[in-house]
Amino acid sequence: MSDAPGARGAHGASPRRRIGLLGGTFDPVHVAHVALARAALAHLALDELRFVPTGRSWQKVDAGATAQQRIEMLHIATVALPRTSIDERETKRAGASYTIDTLIELRAQLGEAAALVWIVGSDQLRNLPTWHRWEELLRHAHLAVARRAGDTLEALDARVRALVDAHACEELPDAPAGSIVFFPMPSMQVSGSALRDRLARGECPDELLPHGVLDYIDRNRLYRATPLRDEPARAPRPRRATKRNRMDPRKLQRVVVDALDDIKAQDIRVFDTTAQTELFDRVIIATGTSNRQTRALASHVRDKVKEAGAPVVSMEGADTGEWVLVDLGDIVVHVMQPAIRQYYNLEELWGTRPVRLRVGAQAPAAAGTRSAAKRPAAPKKAAAKAPVKATGKVAAKAPAKVATKAPAKTATKAPARRTATKRVATKRTATKRASNG
């Protein structure tokens, strides 16, 4: 099984675009859905992953949110998740919603040039015989099953076990459909029904919902047992920086960039995202050359931001160190290893408005400090100190790279492929239809 991004390229690039499909009610979308998507992207070498929210599922009659509300929550949950889009076809379909119909439609649109990969959990594999025309699924797609620690195939229906035995592969072949593969993901005990029950009791299971989703639920009064007029107003939670404790984004950006430069982060890029999303103002991307360095960089950013008096919402990914995300409210920081950064190419997603920065420069201070920096004697003294000069060279080269490379890449690629993502802030009903055929 391919565990690393770009693994297909090592054996020759596949001519087929590999599209993952993750279906569900997403009522509401929760952290296990996002974790499953991340695991599938990482282990299956997908070119794209599409979330496919169901319309009126024949298995689930009552839904707590409308189709449009579920789609909007998906937009919020996936705004920072690369190579993903939302396919709304099932929500617009009249009558019951069946997976087999979706696969037939997609195959008719994309032909044999695309490999379709329907992603399920091990519990869904056990229930496969309850699906409508389940025996036909592999004619139109591969089946990728997420296995958690302790999952076994012993409890499978004999018909499903026979299907697995006949079609199981170590990794996805270069074929449009017909195989079953397994990939690992962390065990997360989260269910939509349990979440709705907790919300109905007035609880706030913030740790089980992606950033911004609980705020959306509160604003739209979803899943609550009592009507709005009977429930007293409640103070908002500090999900994002409030006016009381927030730092100016430009000052916060300076703190983050200096912290990354302290531990020799490579290729630091800053992007202004105010025109693309209302959830944050900046995305900062940097490279660490090892698991140890990426963890150290992210931890140093977190500590320096706290020292500066600004809030830190969360830090994710430090367990593996391949990709560590630090959420600072107004700024989201991605510290990535080189192969991960190249594969996910976040610059393409957020790179429409690159910010010029001076890596290694101090935040603007008094005029006397700036004047002193212009004196010819100061650089000579700094040059006499070998360790300081080495850092200075890195600082001198970085601005040129940011100024010349990032805008050119953005101008040629980003506008054509991420139009839907850019509409999140202005039109929440827009969908992310990357390469829908």
N, C-alpha and C positions, 0 to 999 in steps of 0.2 A: 504493500500500500504506500502511496506517495505521502510522506509526512511533511515535506518541505515545499514551500512555494517555488515554482519554476522547475519542479521535478520532471515534468513532461519534456521541457526543453533539453534536458540532459540526454534524452534518447531520440531527439529530433522532434521539432514542433509538430503538434497534431494539427491537421487541416480543419478539424471540426471544432466549432465553438462549443465549449462545455458549459451548459446552463443548469444551475441547481434550482430546484423548485421546492419551497417550504410552505406547505399549506396548513391551514388551521383557522379557528374562529378568531383568535387573537382578541379575546373578550375578557380582560384586556391583555395586550401584549405584556410579557413579563421578562425578567432577567434570564430565565431558562431558554426562552425563544432566542434571545440575542446570543447566549452562549452556544446554542446549537448552530446558529448561523455562522458564528466565528469558527467553530470546530470544523464545519463542513467546508468553509472557504480555505482553511489551512490544510486539511488532510486530503481533500478531493481535487485540488488544483483546478478549482472552478474559475472560469472567466467571468462569471456573473452569477449572482444568486437573486432569485425573485421570490418575494413573499407573496403568497396567493391567499388572501383572506376569503373565506367561504361566504357565499350569499346566504341562502336559507338551506342549511344543511339538513338532510333527511334524518340524520342521527341526533341532531341537537335542535330542538324546536324553539326554545326560548332563548333569546339573546338579551343581555343587559344593556348593550349599546347599539345604536344604529350602524349600518354598514359604513356610512360616511364617518361617523365618530371613530370606529375601529381603524379605518384607513388613516385618519388624522393622527391617532395615537401611534400607528406604525411609522408615520413620517417623523414624529418626534423621536421615537426610539431608535431610528436608523439613520438619523441625519449625519452622524459621524462614523457610520459603518461603511467602509469602502466596498465598491463593486456590488452594491445591492440596489434593487428597485422594487416597486410594488405593482403587481399585476392585478387589476381590478375586475377582470372579466367575470369571475364567479359572482361578484356582488351585483352585477348588472344582468345576470341571467335569470330569466323568469322560471319559477318552479324550483324543484329540488336541485341541489348542487352536487355533482358527482365528479370525482377525480378523473375518471376515464374520459369524460366529455372534454375536460380541460386539456388532457394530453392529446386527444385526437385533434382538437382545434390547433394546438401549438405545432403538432407535427405537420398539419396541412399548411400552416403558415411558413414554417422554417425548413421543411423538407428534410432530406437526409444529411444536410450540411451541419446540423447541430446535434450534439449529444444531449439529451434531456435526462436529468438526474433527479428523481423524486426522493426527497429526504424525509425519513420517518424515524421515530424512536422505536426501541425494542418492544414497547407495549403495543404500538400500532402494528408491528409485524405480527404479534400474537393474535391480534384482532383482524388480520387481513381477510379471512373468509367472510367477514360481515360486510366488506366493501362491495359496492355494486360492480359487477363484472370484473372481479379482482383477477381472474385468471388471464385477462387480456392486458394487464398493466405493462408487462415486460415486452409486449409487442411495440410499444410506443416510447418506453423510457427504461433507464436503468433504475434500480432501487438501491439507495444508500441508507444503511441502518446505523444509527448511533448506538453504540454499546457502552454502557456504564460498567463500572467495576462490579463484578458479581453477577452480571447478566449471563444467562445460559440459554441454550436452544432446546433444553429438555422439555419445556412446557409447551412447545409449539404443536399446533394441530398437525396431524400426519401429512395432510395435503400441503401445508406450508413448508414443513420440513423437507418433503420431496422436492418442492420448488427450489428451496435453498440449496439442497444437494446438487441439483441439476444445473444451477446457474451461478453459484458462488464463485467469485474471483478474488485474488489477492489485491488487485487494483483495477480501476476502470479501464477497459480496453478502448482502442480507437474505433468505436462503433457507435451508431446512433442510439441503440437500446439493447436490452436483452440480458443484462448482468445484474447480480446482487453483490454488493460490497459492504463491508463493515468498517466503521471508523470509531475511534474512542472519543469520549467527551466526559467531563467531570459529572459526578452525580449531584443533581440539584433537585431537592424535593419541593417543587412548586407546582400548583395546579390552579387553573383559572377559576374553578368553582370555589376552592378554598379562599382565594383572593377576594372574590365577590362577597363571600360570607363575611369576611373580616371587614370589608368596606361597608357592608350593610349594617354592621354593629358599630360603625363610627370609628373604627380603627384606621391607622395610617401606616400600612405596611410598606414604608418607603424603601426599605432594603430589598424588596422583591420586585420593584418596578424600575425600569430605565429612567434616567434623568429626564424630568419634565413631564412624565406621564401622570404622576399623582397630582401635579398642579392642574393638568388638563381635566382630570377626573373631578377635582374639586370645583373648578370653574364651571363645569357643565353639569354638576350635580348627578353624576352617574353612580349607579349601584347603591344609592342611599335608600334606607328603608323609610325615612321620614321625609315629607315634602319640605321645600326650602323655607316656607313661612313658619314651620314648627321648630326649626333648628336654629339655635342662637349663632350669631356670627362668630367666627373663629379666627384668631390671628394667624397670618400666613407663616409657614415654616421657612427657615433660612436655607432654602434649596439653592438659590443663587444669591450673589452678593447684594445686600440691601443698601439703601442710601446711607445708612448709619455706618456700615463697616466696609463698604466697597472702596477700592482704590482706583484712581484714574487708570484706564486701560493702558495708556502710554507709559505711566510710571510702573505699572505691574509688568508690562512687557520688558522694560529695562531690567527689572529685578530678575525676571526669568532668564533673559539672554545672558546677563552677567553670571548667574548661577550655573548655566550650562557651560559658559566659557571657562569658569573656574576649574572644571574637571575635564577640560579639553574635549568637549563635544565637537563633532565634525559636521560641516555643512548645515549650519543653523539657518532655517528659513522662517520668515514671519509673513502671515497673510491676513489681510483685513477681510473679515467675513460679514461685515454689517449689512452688505447688500444681498447676502445669500441666506442668512438665517437670523432669527431674533434670539436664539438661545445663547450665543456668545459673540464676542467682538473680534477675537483674534484666534488663529490657529498657529501654533509654533511647532515646527518639526525639526528634530535633530537626530544625529546618528551616534550610536555607541558601538564600539568594535567588539564587545563581548557581553555576555549576560551580566557579569559583575559590573561593568562600566555602565550599562543602561540602568541597572538598579541604583547604582550610586548617583548617577545624574538625576534621576527622578526624585530620589530621596533628598538630594541637595536642593533641588528646586522647591520641593515641599517645605523644607526647613527654612530656606531663605524667605519664602513668601510669608510663612508664619512669623518670622522675625520682623518682617516689614509691617506686620499688623493686618495683613489681608487674609481672608478665609480660604481654606482648602476644602473643596467639596469631597473629593475622593481620589484615590490612587489605585489603578487596576493593572494587573499583568506582571507585578513584581515577582510572582511565584516562578515564572519561567524566565523572565528577563529578555525575551525576544522582542516584545513590544509593550512598553509601559506607558500608560496614559495617566496624566495628572490633570484633573478637572479643577480649575480655579474659579469657576463661575463665568467670569467674563472672558477668560482665556482657557483654551484647551491645549495641553502640551503632549505631543507624541514623541517618545524617545524610542528609536527603533534600531535594530541591527541592520547592516547593509542589505542583505538579501531580502529581508522582510520589507524594508522601505522601497526597494526597487520593484518588488512584486506588487505591492498594494498601491504605490504611486499616488499618495495623497495630494501631491502637488497638482496633479491633474484635476482633482476634485475641488480643491480650495484655492488654486493658484491664479484666480482671475485678477486679484489685487495684491501683488507682492509689496511688502513694506521694506524700504531700504533701511538698513541698520548698520551700525558700526560695532562689530563684535569686538569685545575687549575694551570698548570705550566706557567711561564712567558716565553716570547720569549728569545732566547739566547742573553745574553748581554756581558759585559766585563768579563775577567777572574777572576777579584777580586770578582765579584758578585757570580760566581760559587764556588769559594773557600770558600766564607763565608757561602754558603749553606751547605758545608760539615762539618763545625764545630759542635761538639756535643752540644755546649751551645745554638745554635740558635733554634733547635727544642724544647728544654726545655722552652725557653722563649715564643715561640709560643704556647706551650701546656698550659701555664698558662692563656692564654686568651681564655675563653670558646667559644665566637662566631667564632674566627678564627679557632679553633680546629675542630669545626663542619664542616666547609667548607673543611678543610684538609682531613677529613675522606672520604668525597665524592670523592675528587681528588685522594685519595690513592686507592680506590676500582675500579674506572672506568677503568684504563688501563688493569687490569686483565680480566675484562669482555670483552673488545674489543679484547684482544689478544687471548682469549681461545674460545669464542663463535662464532665470525663472520667468521673466516676461516673455522671452521668445517661445518657450515651451507652452506657456499658457495660451499665447495667441494662436497657436496652431492646433491645439488639441482640445482644451477644456470647453470652449463654448459649444462645440458640436456634440459633445457626449454627455454633458451634465446639465442640460437646460432645465430639466424637471427639478433637480436638486436646488437650483438657484431660486426657484419660485417659492421655496418653503416659507420665507418670511412674508412674501406679498400675497400669496394665494395658497392657503393650506390645502385646498381641494385638488391642487395639481398633483399629478402622479409622476413617480420616477420610472420612466419606461425606457431604460437603457437597452438599446438593441432589441426592441420588441418584434423585429421583422416586419 
